[in-house]
Every structure is written in C-alpha cells, then in structure tokens.
C-alpha cells in the first residue's frame, strides 16, 4: 500500500505541475499573440497603427482557430461566443480599412474628427475599461472542458492523497 500511495502521490503532483505549466504557456501565447496586440490597437494614436496591430491580432486568431464556437465550460452564452467576438474584430478592421482607403484616394471628406471617432469606436469594441475584451477561458479554447476535467481530477487526487496521508 505504501508504494501505491507514493506512486499516486507523485502522479498527482506531476499532473498538478503539468497543469500549471500548460495553463501558463497557453495564457502567455494568447496574451502575446492576441491580447497585447488588441490593447495596442485600442490605444493606437492613429488609424494606420491601429489597423496594423488589429491585423496582427486577427492573423493569430485565425491561425489558431479562434473564429467559431463557445469558450464557456457548460452554459454557452453570447459573452463567451468566439464567433461573435471574431466577427466584431473583423468588422472593426473593415471600418479601419474603409478609412485608410479613402485617405489613400485623397478624399479629404474624412476629417480628423471622423478618424478620432473611428479610433474611439475601435477602443470600445476592443476594451472594457482597461481590460481587453475576450471571451472567458479563451486560452484553453477549444479544449476548456477537458482542461476543467484535468484540473478537477488533479485537485481531487491531491486532496485524497493529503487526506490519506494525515489519517
């Protein structure tokens, strides 16, 4: 029983460490490849810069399949709808492209106030106060249910090992 207990305890600890490493890596990839770029786009001083940052973020989003689905664990809500979020970003990019095209043609009908309004609208789409707007659990999407199961199993296993150790 002592060897089995030790093996299970080691497996639980390895699983816990692996879970933490996996979670940090997934979060970091999403932060660097998407969230930081969205924040830069939201805070950009001009339309070309905002368009560039938003384009880079959308490249990451589309390359990683973050275009359809729901990132909720159980109850799928619009807040966690990845498709709605992606379409909002694509729409914001299209708005910026319209402004850039008009500027490139030399149409002076878009004055600075129009550009500023577009940047403010972009900020409202990308940010909620000082936080970048993304669906919850996006770092684990589309495997969020498996990750939750992994977390619960690991914590339950560690808890059982702890309770057996103290009894």
N, C-alpha and C positions, 0 to 999 in steps of 0.2 A: 504494500500500500504506500510505503514511503517513496519508492521510486516513481510510481504512477503519479503521486501527488507532486513530486518535483518536476516531472515532465510536463504535467498540465500547467503548473505554475509558470514554468519557463515559456511554454507556448502562449499563455495569456499575456505575459509581459512582452514577448516578441510581437504578438499581434497588436498590442497597445502602441508600441514604439512604431511599428509599420504604419498603423493608422494615423498617428500624429505626423510622421514623415510624409505620407501620401497627401494628407489634408493640407499641410503647409505648402507642398510642391504645387498642388492643384490651385490653391488660393493665390500663390505667388505668380504662377503662369497667367491666371486671369487678371490679376492686378496689373502686371507689367504689359501684357499683350492687349488689354482692353480698357480696364478701368482708368488707368493713368492717362491713356490717350483720350478717353472720353472727357476726363476732367480738363486736360489741356485744351481740347476743342471748346468746352464750355467757357473757359477763361481766356480764349484767344482774343487778341486785340483787333484782329481784322478777319474778313471773310476768307481770304486765301489760306491763312494759317488754320482757321477752324476747319475748313474743308480738308486740308491735308491731314490733320490729326484724326478727324472723323473717318476719313477714307482708310487710314491705317487700322483704326479700331474695327471697322467693318470687314477688312481683309482677315483679321484674326477671327472675328465672329463667324464669318462664312467658312473659313478654313477648318474651324473646329466644330462645325455643325450646330452652331447655336442660333438656328433660324426657325425652328419649329418645335413644338412640344410644350410641356409644362414642368417647371422645376420644383413643384410642391411635392412633399412626401406622400400625402394622401389626398387631401381635398384640393382639387385643381381650381384655382381662382385666376381671375384676369391679372391680378398683381404678379403672379408667377408665370404668366403666359409668355414664353420665349418668343413666339411668333409675333405677338403684338409689339413687344419691345423691339424686335428686329425691324418690323415694318415702320415703327416710329423713327428709328435711326436712319433707315433708307429714305424716308420722307424728308427728314431734316437735311440729309445730304443733297437730295434733289432740289430743295429750296436754295441751298448754298450754290449749287451748280447753275441754277437759273440766274442768280445774281452775278456770278462770275462770267457767264456767257454774255449777259447784257453789257457788262463792263468791257469785255473783250471786243465787242462790236463797236463800242464807243458811244453807246446810247447813254446820254447824261441824265436821263429821266430818273435814274435811281440816285437819289441824293444821299448824303451821309446819314440822314435820319433813317432812311429805308434800310441802309446797311446795319445801322445800330439796332433797329427793331428786329432784323433777322438774327443778329447775334444774341439779343435778349431772348427771343423765342427759342433759339437753339439751347441756351442755358436752361430755360425752363423745361425743355424736353430731356436734357441730359442730367440735370441735377435736381435734388430735392433738398433745398437749403445748401448745406456744404457737402452733402453726400451724393456720390454718383448713383443715379437710378439704374439698378439692375434687378432682375428677378432674384428672389431669395434662393439660396443653395445652388447658384449658377456654377460655382466652381466644381461641383460634383455632378452636374448635369451631363449626360442623361442617366447616370447611374446612382442617383441620390437615394433610391430605396435600398439598393444593395449596400451602399455606404452606411446608411442608417442601421441596417441589419448587422453589418460588421461591427459598428460601434456598440450596439446593444449586446451582441454576443460577447464581445471582448469585455465590456464592463461587467456583465453578468458573470462571466467566467472568473474574472479577477475578484469579484465580490464573493463568490462561492469559495475560492481558494483562501481568501482572507478569513472568512467565517470558519472554514475548516481548520485553519492554522491556529486560530485563537481558542478553539474548543477542545 
